[in-house]
Amino acid sequence: MRILLLCHSFNSLTQRLFVELRERGEEVSVEYDISDDILRETVDLFRPDLILASFLRRAIPQDVLRQALCLVVHPGPPGDRGPSALDWAILEGRENWGVTLLEAVEELDAGAVWASRAFAMRAATKSSLYRNEVTRGAVECVFEALDMLRAGKRPGPPPTLQPIKPFCARAFREIDFRQDDTAKVLRKIRSADGAPGAIATIAGRKLLCFDAREAHELAAGAPGDILARSGKAVAVATRDGAVWIGCLREIAAGSLKLPASLVLAMETATRTEQPGYSNISYEQIGEAGYLNFDFYNGAMSVADCRALQSAIEAAREHKARALVLTGGPDYWSNGLHLGLIEAAESAAEESWRNINAMNDCVRALLDIDDRLVVSCIRGNAGAGGVFLALAADLVLMRRGVVLNPHYKDMGNLYGSEYWTYLLPRRVGAESARKITQGRLPMGADEALRLKLIDAVLPEAPDEAETAFCAMIESLVSSPDFSGMIEAKRARRARDEEQKPLEAYRREELERMRRNFWGFDPSYHVARHNFIRKVAKSRTPLHLAIHRSLAARNPQQ
C-alpha cells in the first residue's frame, strides 16, 4: 500500500511508524506539513492510498480529504477531542488513557474510529508516555486499520463526542509553591515536559520548569525556597515537601533549556550539594555489574561524559564477569549535548570538548579486557549514542526502540566516537556506508539483520528486563566464559596491530575540526535550527521519496 506520513516534524512516533510500515513491506513516503499547496502537490506526485497524519498542528484541507483516505493519530481515547489531550490527562490525574486512530473529517476529532487502544497511566512525563504507551498503541491501531482496509471493512459510526478541550496553555499549569502540593507540582511539570514548560517563580525569577522528581530525602522548607543542589538539579520546597528540578528556561524569547544549577548558578552558590538526583548508578547482581545511566533527552554534556567515564572505570574495581550498560528507559543516548553547545560562548570550542569527552567514554569501554561488556538499548538512540552502545562486545535492543546511527542530518557532521572502527567491524564497509549516508531510522529487526545488534528483547519494559537479565546470567555462567574473554582480547590485539584506535580517533577528529571551525557553517546552522525549533522549510529528499523519484524522472 502507498502510504504518506504527514507530520509537523519527524518525531519519535512518526519515525516508529516509518520503520514499522517499511518493515511490513508498505511503500512509505514522508511530507512535512508546511503549507496546503505543498500538501496538494505531494498528493499529486505520490498518489497515496492512505494519508496517515501522525503528528499535526493544523487541519488537513478539505479538498485533500476528498482525494485520499486520511487517518489521524489522536493521543486520547475515543470521543476525546482537542489539541492537548495527553497534557490534560496528566494534569487531571487520569488513571487510564488511550490512543485513537480516527478518520479526518471537517469537524475536529469527530471522524469514525478505525481503531483504539487503552493504557494505564504511569507517573511519567508527557514525552515518556507519548514515546512509549501512545506510540505502541498507535502502531497497533495503524496495523489494525490496514488489515481492515485490505479486507474491505469500514469502521462503525463515530463515538459519543466529548466537548473540545482548549489548548493547554502555560497559564493552566503555572506553579504556586505555597498552594500546590508536591503531587500537583509534579503533574504540572510532567504535563508540560518538552513544551511549553511549567511556569514557576524561583528565587524571584519566573522560569519554565522541566525534568522533575520528588525529593524524598530533603527536610521541608518554606514553599518556593531553594533547599539544595545535586549535580545539575536544584531542590525547591513545595507546600508539603520538595521537588528536584533538572532543567530550567527563561521565559524570554530566544532562551534555552539548560541545567537548573546553571540557570540558578548565583542563587545556588551557597546551597549544600546533596545526593538525590544522580543520573548514574551501579548495582552488582551475581557475577554481573549493571551500570545504569539516564541523561535527560539522551543528551550527554562534557560533565555527563566525564561522570560516565569515571563510573565505567570505577566499575572495573568490582570483581565481575560482565559490565552491563542499560541506558535510560526513554533514551539510551543521543550523543552531544547540543543545547549546552548552543549556549556556550564558543560553540566550536564546546563542541570540541564534548566530542573528546564522548570519545573518552567510548575508549574506556573498548579498553576493558577482563570482562564481557554488554549494551542493553532500552530507549531510542541517535548519532554518537548509537556508537557508544556499539563499543560493547554484545548489543541487545528492545523491540520498539528506534536507532538513528548517523550524523549527517546535523549539517553533514562527520562524527567521531570511533564509529569508523566500530560500525564496519559489525556490519561491513558497504553496509556502514549505506547506513551513514542513508540517514534513515532503523528498528530492531533491520538492526539484527545487519548485525548491528546481537539480539532483540521483548517490547514490554518488564519483559525486556527479565529477558536480558536471564541472558546475562547465562553468559557469565557459561563454561566457555574464559574462552570468550581470550577471544575478545585476541581480536582487539589483531585490530590494534592492523590500525590503532588512536589513528581512527585522529582521522575522525580532523574531519570534525572542519565541521566546527571550517568554512562550511552547516553544522552550526543545523544545530541552531534544531535547538531553537526553527520550522522546516522543506522535507528532506531521503524522507520525501515521492520528490526524490520525481527529481530522477522529471518526465513522469
C-alpha positions as CSV (number, residue, x, y, z in Angstrom):
1,M,0.0,0.0,0.0
2,R,1.2,3.5,-0.8
3,I,1.2,5.5,2.5
4,L,2.0,9.1,3.0
5,L,3.1,10.1,6.5
6,L,2.1,13.7,7.1
7,C,3.7,15.3,10.1
8,H,4.7,18.6,11.6
9,S,8.2,17.1,12.2
10,F,9.8,13.7,12.0
11,N,9.2,13.0,15.7
12,S,9.5,9.7,17.6
13,L,6.0,8.4,16.8
14,T,6.4,9.2,13.1
15,Q,9.8,7.5,13.0
16,R,8.4,4.4,14.6
17,L,5.6,4.3,12.1
18,F,8.0,4.8,9.3
19,V,10.2,1.9,10.4
20,E,7.3,-0.5,11.2
21,L,5.4,0.2,7.9
22,R,8.5,-0.2,5.8
23,E,9.3,-3.4,7.7
24,R,5.9,-4.7,6.8
25,G,6.5,-4.0,3.1
26,E,4.4,-0.9,2.6
27,E,5.6,1.9,0.3
28,V,6.1,4.9,2.6
29,S,7.0,8.5,2.0
30,V,7.0,11.5,4.3
31,E,6.0,15.1,3.9
32,Y,6.2,17.8,6.5
33,D,3.0,19.8,6.9
34,I,4.5,23.1,5.7
35,S,1.6,24.5,3.6
36,D,-1.7,23.4,2.0
37,D,-0.2,23.9,-1.5
38,I,2.8,21.7,-0.8
39,L,0.5,19.0,0.6
40,R,-1.6,19.2,-2.6
41,E,1.5,18.9,-4.7
42,T,2.6,15.9,-2.7
43,V,-0.7,14.1,-3.2
44,D,-0.5,14.8,-6.9
45,L,3.1,13.4,-7.0
46,F,2.7,10.4,-4.8
47,R,-1.0,9.4,-5.3
48,P,-1.2,7.8,-1.8
49,D,-3.7,5.1,-1.0
50,L,-3.7,6.4,2.6
51,I,-2.6,9.6,4.3
52,L,-1.5,8.9,7.8
53,A,-1.3,12.1,9.9
54,S,0.9,11.1,12.8
55,F,1.7,14.5,14.3
56,L,-0.1,17.6,13.1
57,R,-0.8,21.1,14.5
58,R,-3.5,22.2,12.0
59,A,-6.3,20.8,10.0
60,I,-5.9,19.0,6.6
61,P,-7.6,20.9,3.7
62,Q,-11.0,19.6,2.7
63,D,-10.0,19.1,-1.0
64,V,-7.2,16.7,0.2
65,L,-9.6,14.8,2.3
66,R,-11.7,14.2,-0.8
67,Q,-8.7,12.8,-2.7
68,A,-7.5,10.1,-0.3
69,L,-8.5,8.5,3.0
70,C,-6.9,10.4,5.8
71,L,-6.4,8.8,9.2
72,V,-5.3,10.8,12.2
73,V,-3.5,9.6,15.4
74,H,-5.1,11.2,18.4
75,P,-3.4,10.7,21.8
76,G,-6.6,10.2,23.6
77,P,-9.4,7.7,23.9
78,P,-12.4,7.6,21.5
79,G,-14.6,10.7,21.9
80,D,-11.8,12.8,23.4
81,R,-11.2,16.0,21.4
82,G,-8.8,18.8,21.4
83,P,-5.1,19.6,20.7
84,S,-3.7,18.9,24.2
85,A,-5.2,15.5,25.0
86,L,-2.2,14.0,26.9
87,D,-1.4,17.2,28.7
88,W,-4.8,17.4,30.2
89,A,-4.8,13.7,31.1
90,I,-1.7,14.2,33.2
91,L,-2.9,17.4,34.7
92,E,-6.2,15.9,35.7
93,G,-4.5,12.8,37.2
94,R,-6.3,10.3,34.9
95,E,-5.6,6.7,35.9
96,N,-6.3,5.4,32.4
97,W,-6.0,6.9,28.9
98,G,-5.7,5.9,25.3
99,V,-4.8,6.5,21.7
100,T,-7.3,6.6,18.8
101,L,-6.9,6.3,15.0
102,L,-9.8,8.2,13.5
103,E,-10.8,9.4,10.1
104,A,-10.2,13.0,9.3
105,V,-13.3,15.0,8.7
106,E,-14.2,18.7,8.6
107,E,-15.1,18.8,12.3
108,L,-12.1,18.4,14.7
109,D,-11.5,14.9,16.0
110,A,-15.1,13.9,15.0
111,G,-14.5,11.2,12.4
112,A,-15.1,7.5,12.6
113,V,-12.8,5.5,14.8
114,W,-10.8,2.9,12.9
115,A,-9.0,1.5,16.0
116,S,-8.1,2.5,19.5
117,R,-6.0,1.2,22.4
118,A,-6.3,1.9,26.1
119,F,-3.4,2.0,28.6
120,A,-2.8,2.7,32.3
121,M,-1.2,6.0,33.1
122,R,2.3,6.0,34.7
123,A,3.7,8.7,36.9
124,A,5.8,9.9,34.0
125,T,6.3,12.9,31.7
126,K,4.2,13.7,28.7
127,S,7.2,12.9,26.5
128,S,7.7,9.5,28.1
129,L,4.1,8.5,27.8
130,Y,3.9,9.6,24.2
131,R,7.1,7.8,23.3
132,N,6.0,4.6,24.9
133,E,2.3,3.9,25.5
134,V,0.9,6.3,22.9
135,T,3.4,5.2,20.2
136,R,3.0,1.5,20.9
137,G,-0.8,1.8,20.8
138,A,-0.7,4.0,17.6
139,V,1.3,1.3,15.8
140,E,-1.1,-1.4,16.8
141,C,-4.0,0.8,15.6
142,V,-2.4,1.5,12.3
143,F,-1.8,-2.2,11.6
144,E,-5.4,-3.0,12.6
145,A,-6.7,-0.3,10.2
146,L,-4.5,-1.6,7.3
147,D,-5.9,-5.1,7.8
148,M,-9.4,-3.6,7.8
149,L,-8.7,-1.7,4.5
150,R,-7.3,-4.8,2.8
151,A,-10.3,-6.8,3.9
152,G,-12.7,-4.1,2.6
153,K,-14.1,-3.4,6.1
154,R,-15.2,0.1,7.2
155,P,-15.4,1.4,10.8
156,G,-18.6,1.9,12.7
157,P,-20.2,5.2,13.5
158,P,-18.3,7.9,15.4
159,P,-18.3,7.6,19.2
160,T,-20.1,9.9,21.5
161,L,-18.1,13.1,21.3
162,Q,-16.8,15.0,24.3
163,P,-16.7,18.8,24.3
164,I,-13.5,20.1,22.7
165,K,-10.9,20.9,25.4
166,P,-8.9,24.1,24.8
167,F,-5.3,24.3,24.1
168,C,-3.4,23.7,27.3
169,A,-1.5,27.0,27.6
170,R,1.1,27.7,30.2
171,A,-1.5,29.6,32.3
172,F,-3.2,26.3,33.1
173,R,-0.1,24.8,34.7
174,E,1.6,27.8,36.5
175,I,3.0,26.5,39.8
176,D,2.3,28.2,43.1
177,F,4.6,26.5,45.6
178,R,2.6,27.9,48.5
179,Q,-0.7,26.4,47.3
180,D,0.4,23.3,45.3
181,D,1.4,20.1,47.0
182,T,4.2,18.0,45.6
183,A,2.0,15.7,43.6
184,K,0.3,18.7,41.8
185,V,3.7,20.4,41.1
186,L,4.9,17.2,39.5
187,R,1.8,16.8,37.4
188,K,2.1,20.3,36.1
189,I,5.8,19.9,35.2
190,R,5.3,16.5,33.7
191,S,2.3,17.7,31.6
192,A,4.5,20.5,30.2
193,D,7.6,18.4,29.5
194,G,9.2,19.0,26.2
195,A,7.0,22.0,25.6
196,P,5.9,24.5,26.8
197,G,7.3,24.1,30.3
198,A,5.6,24.8,33.6
199,I,6.0,28.4,34.9
200,A,7.2,28.8,38.5
201,T,8.7,31.7,40.4
202,I,12.0,30.6,41.9
203,A,14.4,33.0,43.7
204,G,12.3,35.9,42.5
205,R,12.6,34.8,38.8
206,K,9.8,33.5,36.6
207,L,11.2,30.4,34.9
208,L,10.0,27.4,32.9
209,C,10.5,24.1,34.7
210,F,11.3,20.6,33.2
211,D,12.5,17.2,34.3
212,A,11.2,17.0,37.9
213,R,11.1,14.3,40.5
214,E,10.2,14.2,44.2
215,A,12.9,15.0,46.7
216,H,12.1,12.4,49.3
217,E,15.4,12.8,51.2
218,L,15.1,16.6,52.0
219,A,13.5,18.2,55.0
220,A,10.7,20.6,54.2
221,G,11.3,24.3,53.9
222,A,9.4,27.5,53.2
223,P,7.4,26.9,49.9
224,G,9.4,28.2,46.9
225,D,12.7,28.2,48.7
226,I,15.8,26.6,47.1
227,L,16.8,23.9,49.5
228,A,19.8,22.2,47.9
229,R,21.5,21.3,44.6
230,S,22.5,17.9,43.3
231,G,24.7,18.0,40.2
232,K,22.6,19.8,37.5
233,A,19.4,19.8,39.6
234,V,18.1,22.1,42.3
235,A,15.6,21.3,45.0
236,V,12.7,23.6,45.6
237,A,10.3,23.3,48.6
238,T,6.6,22.7,48.0
239,R,3.7,23.1,50.3
240,D,4.2,19.6,51.7
241,G,7.7,18.6,50.6
242,A,10.2,19.3,47.8
243,V,10.9,18.5,44.2
244,W,14.2,18.2,42.3
245,I,14.1,20.2,39.0
246,G,16.6,19.2,36.4
247,C,16.2,21.8,33.7
248,L,15.0,25.4,33.6
249,R,14.5,28.0,30.9
250,E,14.0,31.8,30.9
251,I,10.6,32.8,29.6
252,A,12.2,35.4,27.3
253,A,12.2,34.7,23.6
254,G,15.4,33.0,22.4
255,S,16.2,31.5,25.8
256,L,17.5,27.9,26.1
257,K,16.5,24.9,28.2
258,L,19.6,24.4,30.4
259,P,20.6,22.5,33.6
260,A,18.8,24.1,36.6
261,S,22.0,24.6,38.6
262,L,23.5,26.6,35.6
263,V,20.4,28.8,35.3
264,L,20.4,29.4,39.0
265,A,24.2,29.4,39.5
266,M,24.3,32.5,41.6
267,E,21.3,31.6,43.7
268,T,22.6,28.1,44.5
269,A,26.3,29.0,45.0
270,T,25.9,28.7,48.8
271,R,23.5,25.8,48.8
272,T,24.5,22.4,50.0
273,E,25.4,19.7,47.4
274,Q,23.4,16.6,48.3
275,P,22.7,13.2,46.7
276,G,19.3,12.6,45.3
277,Y,19.5,13.4,41.6
278,S,22.2,11.2,40.3
279,N,21.7,10.0,36.7
280,I,24.2,7.2,37.1
281,S,24.1,4.2,39.4
282,Y,25.9,0.9,39.7
283,E,24.5,-2.4,41.1
284,Q,26.0,-5.8,41.2
285,I,23.8,-8.9,40.8
286,G,25.8,-12.1,41.0
287,E,28.6,-12.0,38.5
288,A,27.3,-9.0,36.6
289,G,27.6,-5.4,37.3
290,Y,24.8,-3.2,36.0
291,L,25.7,0.4,35.2
292,N,22.6,2.5,34.8
293,F,22.7,6.0,33.2
294,D,19.8,8.1,32.2
295,F,20.5,11.6,30.8
296,Y,17.6,13.9,30.1
297,N,16.6,13.6,26.4
298,G,19.7,11.4,25.9
299,A,21.9,14.5,25.7
300,M,25.4,14.0,27.2
301,S,27.3,17.1,28.2
302,V,31.1,17.2,28.9
303,A,30.3,16.7,32.6
304,D,27.9,13.8,31.9
305,C,30.6,12.1,29.7
306,R,33.2,12.6,32.4
307,A,30.9,11.2,35.1
308,L,30.0,8.1,33.0
309,Q,33.7,7.6,32.2
310,S,34.5,7.7,35.9
311,A,31.7,5.3,36.6
312,I,33.0,2.8,34.0
313,E,36.4,3.0,35.4
314,A,35.1,2.6,39.0
315,A,33.0,-0.5,37.9
316,R,36.2,-2.2,36.9
317,E,37.3,-2.2,40.5
318,H,34.4,-4.6,41.3
319,K,35.0,-8.2,40.7
320,A,32.5,-9.2,38.0
321,R,32.4,-11.2,34.8
322,A,30.3,-8.7,32.9
323,L,29.6,-5.0,32.8
324,V,26.1,-4.3,31.6
325,L,25.2,-0.7,30.5
326,T,21.5,-0.2,30.4
327,G,21.0,3.5,29.5
328,G,17.6,5.2,30.2
329,P,14.2,3.7,29.5
330,D,13.3,6.5,27.1
331,Y,16.7,7.3,25.6
332,W,19.8,5.2,25.6
333,S,21.9,8.2,24.4
334,N,21.8,10.8,21.7
335,G,25.4,11.9,21.9
336,L,26.5,15.5,22.2
337,H,24.6,18.0,24.4
338,L,23.6,20.4,21.6
339,G,21.8,22.7,24.0
340,L,24.9,23.4,26.1
341,I,26.9,23.8,22.9
342,E,24.4,26.3,21.6
343,A,24.6,28.2,24.9
344,A,28.4,28.3,25.1
345,E,30.4,31.4,24.4
346,S,32.2,29.4,21.6
347,A,30.0,26.7,20.1
348,A,33.1,25.3,18.3
349,E,35.2,25.1,21.4
350,E,32.4,23.4,23.4
351,S,31.7,21.0,20.5
352,W,35.3,20.0,20.6
353,R,35.4,19.5,24.3
354,N,32.1,17.5,24.1
355,I,33.2,15.2,21.3
356,N,36.5,14.4,23.0
357,A,34.7,13.6,26.2
358,M,32.4,11.3,24.3
359,N,35.4,9.7,22.7
360,D,37.0,9.1,26.1
361,C,33.8,7.3,27.3
362,V,33.9,5.0,24.3
363,R,37.6,4.3,24.7
364,A,37.0,3.4,28.4
365,L,34.7,0.7,27.2
366,L,37.0,-0.5,24.4
367,D,39.9,-0.8,26.9
368,I,38.0,-3.3,29.1
369,D,39.7,-6.7,28.5
370,D,38.9,-8.6,31.7
371,R,35.1,-9.0,31.4
372,L,32.3,-9.0,28.9
373,V,30.8,-5.6,28.1
374,V,27.1,-5.6,27.2
375,S,24.9,-2.8,26.0
376,C,21.1,-3.1,26.6
377,I,19.5,-0.4,24.5
378,R,16.1,0.1,26.2
379,G,15.3,3.5,24.7
380,N,15.8,5.4,21.5
381,A,19.4,6.2,20.4
382,G,21.0,8.5,17.9
383,A,24.3,9.7,16.4
384,G,27.2,9.2,18.9
385,G,24.9,7.5,21.4
386,V,24.5,4.5,19.0
387,F,28.3,4.1,18.7
388,L,28.7,4.3,22.4
389,A,26.5,1.2,22.5
390,L,28.5,-0.5,19.8
391,A,31.6,-0.2,21.9
392,A,30.3,-3.3,23.8
393,D,31.0,-6.9,23.0
394,L,27.3,-7.7,22.9
395,V,24.5,-5.4,22.0
396,L,20.9,-6.1,22.9
397,M,18.0,-3.9,21.8
398,R,14.4,-3.7,23.0
399,R,11.8,-4.1,20.3
400,G,10.1,-0.8,19.5
401,V,13.3,1.2,20.0
402,V,14.4,3.3,17.1
403,L,18.0,4.0,16.2
404,N,19.4,6.8,14.1
405,P,23.0,5.6,13.6
406,H,24.2,8.6,11.5
407,Y,25.3,12.2,11.9
408,K,24.6,13.8,8.5
409,D,21.3,15.4,9.5
410,M,23.1,17.7,11.8
411,G,24.6,19.8,9.0
412,N,26.7,17.0,7.4
413,L,28.5,16.4,10.7
414,Y,31.2,13.7,10.2
415,G,31.0,12.2,13.7
416,S,33.5,10.5,15.9
417,E,33.2,8.1,18.9
418,Y,35.4,5.7,16.9
419,W,32.5,5.0,14.6
420,T,34.8,4.3,11.6
421,Y,36.1,1.4,13.6
422,L,33.0,0.2,15.4
423,L,30.4,0.3,12.6
424,P,32.4,-1.5,9.7
425,R,33.6,-4.1,12.3
426,R,30.0,-5.1,12.9
427,V,28.2,-4.6,9.5
428,G,31.0,-4.4,6.9
429,A,32.2,-1.4,4.9
430,E,29.4,-1.3,2.4
431,S,26.6,-1.5,4.9
432,A,28.3,1.1,7.0
433,R,28.4,3.4,4.1
434,K,24.7,2.9,3.3
435,I,23.7,3.3,7.0
436,T,25.6,6.6,7.5
437,Q,24.7,8.1,4.1
438,G,21.1,6.9,4.1
439,R,20.2,8.9,7.2
440,L,17.1,6.8,7.9
441,P,15.8,5.5,11.3
442,M,16.1,1.8,12.0
443,G,14.2,-0.7,14.0
444,A,15.2,-3.8,15.9
445,D,14.6,-6.3,13.0
446,E,16.7,-4.3,10.5
447,A,19.4,-3.8,13.1
448,L,19.5,-7.5,13.7
449,R,19.6,-8.4,10.0
450,L,22.5,-6.0,9.5
451,K,24.3,-7.5,12.6
452,L,24.3,-4.0,14.1
453,I,22.9,-5.7,17.3
454,D,23.1,-9.3,18.5
455,A,19.7,-9.9,19.9
456,V,16.2,-8.4,20.2
457,L,14.4,-8.1,23.5
458,P,10.6,-8.0,24.1
459,E,9.0,-4.6,23.7
460,A,7.3,-4.5,27.1
461,P,9.9,-3.0,29.5
462,D,9.4,-5.5,32.3
463,E,9.6,-8.5,29.9
464,A,12.7,-6.9,28.3
465,E,14.4,-6.6,31.7
466,T,13.6,-10.2,32.6
467,A,15.0,-11.4,29.3
468,F,18.3,-9.5,29.3
469,C,19.0,-10.4,33.0
470,A,18.5,-14.1,32.1
471,M,20.7,-13.7,29.1
472,I,23.5,-12.1,31.1
473,E,23.2,-14.8,33.8
474,S,23.5,-17.5,31.2
475,L,26.6,-15.8,29.6
476,V,28.5,-15.3,32.8
477,S,27.9,-18.9,34.0
478,S,28.9,-20.4,30.7
479,P,31.7,-23.0,31.0
480,D,33.3,-21.3,28.0
481,F,33.4,-17.9,29.5
482,S,37.2,-17.8,29.8
483,G,37.4,-18.7,26.2
484,M,35.1,-15.8,25.2
485,I,37.4,-13.3,27.1
486,E,40.5,-14.7,25.5
487,A,38.9,-14.5,22.0
488,K,37.9,-10.9,22.8
489,R,41.5,-9.9,23.8
490,A,42.9,-11.6,20.7
491,R,40.6,-9.8,18.4
492,R,41.3,-6.4,19.9
493,A,45.0,-7.1,19.7
494,R,44.7,-8.0,16.0
495,D,42.7,-4.9,15.3
496,E,45.1,-2.7,17.1
497,E,48.0,-4.1,15.2
498,Q,46.3,-3.5,11.9
499,K,45.3,0.0,12.8
500,P,45.5,1.6,16.3
501,L,42.4,3.1,17.9
502,E,44.2,6.4,18.2
503,A,44.5,6.5,14.4
504,Y,40.7,6.2,14.0
505,R,40.2,8.9,16.5
506,R,42.7,11.3,15.0
507,E,41.2,10.9,11.5
508,E,37.7,11.4,12.7
509,L,38.6,14.5,14.8
510,E,40.4,16.0,11.8
511,R,37.1,15.9,9.9
512,M,35.2,17.2,13.0
513,R,37.6,20.1,13.3
514,R,36.5,21.2,9.8
515,N,32.8,20.9,10.9
516,F,33.4,23.1,13.9
517,W,35.9,25.7,12.5
518,G,35.8,25.2,8.7
519,F,34.4,27.5,6.1
520,D,31.1,25.5,5.8
521,P,28.8,26.6,8.6
522,S,26.2,23.8,8.0
523,Y,26.7,22.1,11.4
524,H,26.3,25.4,13.3
525,V,23.2,26.4,11.3
526,A,21.6,22.9,11.7
527,R,22.3,22.8,15.4
528,H,20.9,26.3,15.9
529,N,17.8,25.5,14.0
530,F,17.3,22.2,15.9
531,I,17.7,23.7,19.3
532,R,15.7,26.8,18.5
533,K,13.0,24.7,16.9
534,V,13.1,26.6,13.6
535,A,10.3,25.2,11.4
536,K,11.5,23.2,8.4
537,S,11.1,24.9,5.0
538,R,11.1,21.6,3.1
539,T,11.1,17.9,3.6
540,P,14.5,16.2,3.1
541,L,14.6,14.1,0.0
542,H,15.7,11.0,1.8
543,L,12.3,11.1,3.6
544,A,10.2,12.6,0.7
545,I,10.6,9.6,-1.5
546,H,8.0,11.0,-3.9
547,R,10.1,14.1,-4.5
548,S,13.2,12.1,-4.9
549,L,11.6,9.9,-7.6
550,A,10.1,12.9,-9.3
551,A,13.6,14.6,-9.4
552,R,15.1,11.4,-11.1
553,N,12.2,11.1,-13.5
554,P,11.1,14.6,-14.5
555,Q,9.0,13.3,-17.4
556,Q,6.8,11.2,-15.3
